[in-house]
């Protein structure tokens, strides 16, 4: 039970780090991460916070998972609603905490995006390693992959490109040009994965977190 609790605590820590990382990338004013691109554009158009639009968007992902998987949807994954609440709330908290951050020079903005991507990679590693729950964005990709029988990696690429395309279309419809989507979105999409691979290769803590799940399984 102690190991299971630690796994959930690591998972929540990863979610909180991810929310901070997304806020950090967004503060670079070059777009945001691909998974947050549509909610961010919507938050620029409507009187809702970035966190509020993220919550609504992720809630749709959870509903889509239930509709796609039906009986195969595991009830424990309903905890994604609570995870979504924490994640969305912490995005708004992080945006407020980083309110002082106002980069103007191109190198400063690129640095914000780069630092945010590294933080996001660490957060994803910490979130995934305990193997307890999926966040809504990850859950919908798994559901689509399961139903369509398309490989998970391929589904992830198609899903991310689709989100970016929707964000770009909404941006042009709302603002007549790119707003909320930019180089930071592309950098995030291309760079976070390789950084995750480097973290898993160079650091020991992901393996130690994953080992907790093995202990939990043996004790069942």
N, C-alpha and C positions, 0 to 999 in steps of 0.2 A: 504493500500500500504506500509505503514511504517512497519507493522508486517511482510509482505511478504519479504521485503528487509532484515529485521533482520533474518528471517528464512534462506535465502540464504547465508547471511554472516556467520551464525553459521555453515551451511553446508560446506562452503569453509574452515572455521577454522578447522573443523573436518578433512577434506581432507589433509590440510597442516600438522596437528598433526600426522595423519596416516603415511604420507610420512617420517616424522622425526623419528617416531617409527620404521618403517621398516629399515631405515638406522641404527638406534641404535641397533636393533637386529642383523643386518648383520655384524656390527662392532665387535660383539662377536665372529666372525669367527667360528660359529658352525652351519652355514646354515642361512636361512632367513625364513620369514613367508611363509606358504604354497602357498598363492596366488601369491607370488613373486618368488617362487622357480625356475620355468622354465625360466623367464626372467633373473634371476641372473646367472644361469648356462650358458645361452647363452651369457651374457655379459662377462663371464670369458673366453669364447672360441673365440668370434669375437671382432673386434675393434670398439665396440659400448659401450656407457656408460650404466650403470644399468638403468638409466632413459629412455634412448632411446629404449632399448629392452622392457622395461615396456610399453612404449607408443605403440609400434608396437603390442605387445601381447594383450593389452587392446583394441586396435582398432579392432583386430580380434574378440574379444568378442562382440563388438558393432555390427559388421557385422553379426555375428551369431545370435544375438537377432533379427535383422531385418529379417533375413532369416527364423527364427523359428516362429516368431509372425506374420509376414506379416502385414495384415490390423490391427491387434491388437496392433502393435507397436505404442506407442504414440509419435507423432512428438517432443514433448517437451523433450523426452529422448535423442534426438540428441545432446542436451547440454552435454551429457556424453563425447562427443569429447573434448569440452573445459575443462571439469573436468579432463579428462585424461591428457590433456596437462599440466594443473597446477600440478596435482599429480606427473607426471613423471618428470617435471622440478624440483619440490621441492625435489624429491628423490636425484637427482644429487647435488642440493644445500646442502641438509642435509649431504650427504656423504662427501662433501668438508668441511662443517663446523665441522664435527666430525673427520676430518683427523688426529687430535692430539690423538684420542682414539686408543690405540694399546694394548689391554689386552693380557697378555701372560699366567699368571697362570690360572688354570682351574676355580678357584672361581671367578676371575675377568671376565672371559668370560661368566660364568653362570650369574653373576650379570648383565652384559650388556644385556643378553637375557631377564632376569627377569624384569629389568627396562623397556626395550623396549616393553615387553608384556603389562605391566601396562599402559604405555603411549598409546599404540595401542588401548587398551580397552577404555580409556578415549576418544580417537579420534573417535572411532566407535560410541560411545554413542552420542557424539556431532554431528556427521555426520548424524546419523539416526533419531535423535529426531525431527528435523524440518520437516521431511516428505515432501521434495520437489523433490529431484532427487535420482537416484540410481547411484552408481559408477559401471563401467563396470563389475567388478567381481561379484557384487551383482545382477546386471541386468541379466547376463547370467544364473545365478542359478534360478532366478525367471522365466525366459523364458523356461528353461529346465523343471522346475517343472510344469509350465502351460501346455506345450505340452505333456509331458509324463504322467501327472496326478499323479505323485509321490509326496508325501508330501515334503514340502519345506525343513524341517530339514534333511530328508533322502537324498534329492537331494544335499544339501550342503555337507554332509559327503562324499557322493560318488564323488562329484566334487573335493573336497579337496584331497581325497586319490588318485584320478586319476592324479591331478597335481603333487603331490609328486612322484608318480610312474614314470611319464614322466620325471621329473627332475632327478630322480635316473638313469633311463635308459640313458638319454643324458649324464649324468656325467660319467657313465662307458664307453660309446661310445667315448666321447671326451678325457677323462683323464685316463681311465683304473681303476677308483675307485671313491669313493665318494668325490665330490668337489662341494661346494656350497649348499650341502644338508647335514643335520646332526641333532644332538640333539636339536639344536635351532629351527629347523623346527617342530620337534615333540612337543617340549615344547610350542611353539606358537599355534599349532593346538589344544592342549589339555587345555591350561590355559587361553587363552584370553576370551573364552565364560564365564567361571565361574567368572572371574574378572568383566566382563560386568554386570553380574547379581548382583554382590556385589555393584557396582557403582549405579545401578538403585535402589537398596534397601537402601543404606546408604546415598545417596546424593539427594538433592532437585532439583539441576539445570536441570536434564533431564526432569522432569515433567514441570518445568517452560518453557523450550524450546518447549516442546510438546504443551503447552497451547497456544503458538503463532499460531499454525495451527488452533486451535479451534476458535480463534478470527478472523483469516482470513476467515474461512468458514462462520462465522456468518455475516460478512460484505459483503459477495457476494450477 
